[in-house]
Amino acid sequence: MSAAPLRKVLIISPHFPPINAPDAQRARMALPYLRQFGWEPVVLAVTPECVEGGVRDPLLESTYPPDVRIIRVRGLLPRFTRWAGIGSLWWRCGPALRRAAEALLRGEHFDLVLFTTTQFDAFTLGPVWRRRYGVPFMVDYQDPWVNDYYRRTRTRPPGGWIKFSLSQAMARRNEPRVLRDAAGIIAVSSAYGPGLAARYPWFAADRVRVLPFGAAAADLEVARRHRPAQPLINFADGNFHLVYAGRCGPDMTISLTTIFRGFRLFLDSHPDQARRMRFHFIGTDYAPPPLGRMWAMPVAKAEGIADYVSEHCYRVPYFDALHYLLRADALIAVGSNDPSYSASKIFPYILAQRPMLVVFHHHSLVLAMARQMRCGVRFSFGDAGDTDRIAAEIHQQWFVDGGCRHCELTDPKTFEPFTSLNMTRQLAGLMDEAAATRV
């Protein structure tokens, strides 16, 4: 008996390897497994040279099957628009991507379109294509599209208030149209469904299916053989190195403050041990050179421990980051003040099997998963009023009691549900449901 033919999905992922971008990870890690779950993927992306400040990591292209069709489109290069203050990837490349996608949809049969990107304007093409070509679509919420965090906290948003306000006005106009027509909605956090239902009374929260990013153990095997061309950390200098690799920002001030304040207490109580400790923050800002900002260092200065902290704010290749996690003496996982924030980085942190300090909002999905897997030394906060209490607990449990050297490591069996294989199995099941809505 011959096997059933594979259904075909068009994956819209503007950032894609060799570009190292967080919002490409869902697609990249699903590609090795989609065929075994009945789906033939075709990926539509933007050419690497069109991604402003994009960090290239060619090793990423070795992590998915070489025969997967990756179609790359070219839009306006950043140098042609930056003089006018226009850097948005979608404004520069969205029209080219739309033309390429519509040529594919006219010429081939697709059972589903999956938008997995934080270029949210791409979502608006879903309803157009559903009406025009009859193809259902799914959207992947990796961040909030309509985001009230900055208004609520009066924190300056990236790019400033004018650009942010304009983008949010467009988001409020477009999001309801997309949600009404979407055949499937997935999100990295359980906060998204209730948030959308609160904003739109007609929307049912259970339409959003929570699907965190998975983790590929194979990535760690590649990283073990990899060495950065220009290492940022000298692990042989006799110091104790604590590493964080990933985005920071003003929304992480509480977690950073608790850690640095806890270390300040340790520096006062155990100066000889504390002076050998070094904190490293890598890839903390998304802006390209020379626009990147320091986020951890100002907090370290405010807490009086800047001499023990280094920050490389610009993004580094993915496997460079994994190298630092694997070689570190201990890892730091800091969370956002926003409970909807879900750090995809937590999975490679866990797979690295190093002592780990976890500081997240008490409603965060990351903290719930860390508890489920019993990984690291975990602390949760609600607001800035918790800072001194948690700092004292970190001082005692992580530094004085030695959690940073010998805390519990995750049992690999408890991690099995979160592998990229199992996450792709769940994704494919949701894709099956969405494709079944095709008329």
Buried (B, 14 or more C-beta within 10 A) or exposed (E): EEEEEBBBBBBBBBBBBBBBBBBBBBBBBBBBBBBEBBBBBBBBBBBBEBBBBBBBBEBBBEBBEEEBEBBBBBBBBBEEBEEEEEBBBBBBBBEBBBEBBBEBBEEEEBBBBBBBBBBBBBBBBBBBBBEEBEBBBBBBBBBBBBBEBBEEEEBEBEBEEEBBEEBBEBBEEBBBBBBEBBBBBBBBBBBBBEBBBEBBEEBEEEEBBBBBBBBBBEBBEBBEEBEBEEEBBEBEEEBBBBBBBBBBBBBBBBBBBBBBBBBBBBBEEEEEBBEEBBBBBBBBBBBBEEEBBBBBBBBBBBBEBBEBBBBBBBBBBBBBBBBBBBBBBBBBBBBBBBBBBBBBBBBBBBBBBBBBBBBBBBBBBBBBBBEEBEBBBBBBBEEEEBBBEBBBBBBBBBBBEEBBEEBEBBEEEBBEBBBBBBBBBBBBEBBBEBBEEEE
